[in-house]
Amino acid sequence: MSENFSARETLAIYGDCATTITFVRNGSFTEEKTFPTMQDAIDYLKAFDPTPRGIVLHIRAHGRDIPFDRDNIAKLMREL
């Protein structure tokens, strides 16, 4: 995880962007879901118990996808 990664700053910058989550549940079953905002996606992930083993979060901003790694996703889930 980047030492400088800030969940609050990330939400302030990308909070209104469409966000797609791709996650692995039950072994190799992959599911993809898109949300209208980053906060909606994080809230959805927080509802899982336990958290899926594999998670990739992509924010669509400025015409490109910005991926977030598992460590940064965990920080977003803890702090938002």
N, C-alpha and C positions, 0 to 999 in steps of 0.2 A: 504494500500500500504506500502510496506517496505520502511522505510526511506532511506535505503542504496541502493535501486534499481536504477541502472543507465541504461538508454536507450542506450547510446553510448557504454558502456562496454558490454551490452548484445548483441548489434549488432556486436561488434568486436569478441566476442566469438562464437556466433551462427549464424552470418550473412549468411554463406554459407550453412546452414542446410535447408533441406526440412521442410516446415512449413504448417500445416493444420489448417484451420479456420473452426469452426462449429458455425453457428449463427442462431438465430431465427428471422424470419421476418413475418410480417402479422399474429400475434397471435401465432399459434403453428407450423407453417411451418418451418422446420429445413433444412438447407442446409449445405453441407460440401464441401470444396474446398481445394485442395493441391497446393502449389506453390514451385518452385525450391529453392527459397531463402526466408529468413525472410523479407528482404526489399520489395520483390514483394508482400508478404502477407500484410504488413503494408500499402503499396501504394494502394492496392485493397480496404482495409477497409476505407482508407481516402476518397475514391471516393464516398462512400455512403452518402446520405443526406436524411434523418437523419441517424445516425449510428444505426445499428440494436440493438434491446433491449438486447438480450442475445448474448454474444460472448465468445467463448473459443478458445484460440490459443494454439496449441501444436507444439513444435519444436522436430523433430526427431534427436537425437544426442546420440552418444555412445551406440547405440542399445536400447534406451528407449525414451519414449515420456516425454517431460518436459512441463507441463501445465503452462500457465500464466493467472492470474486472471484479471478481468475487470479493476481494478485500474491500474495495470501494463500495460495492453494493451492501456489504455487511455494515459499513460505517453509515451509509445512508439510512439503512433500516434502524440502526441504533439511535441516530441523532434526529431523525425527522418524525 
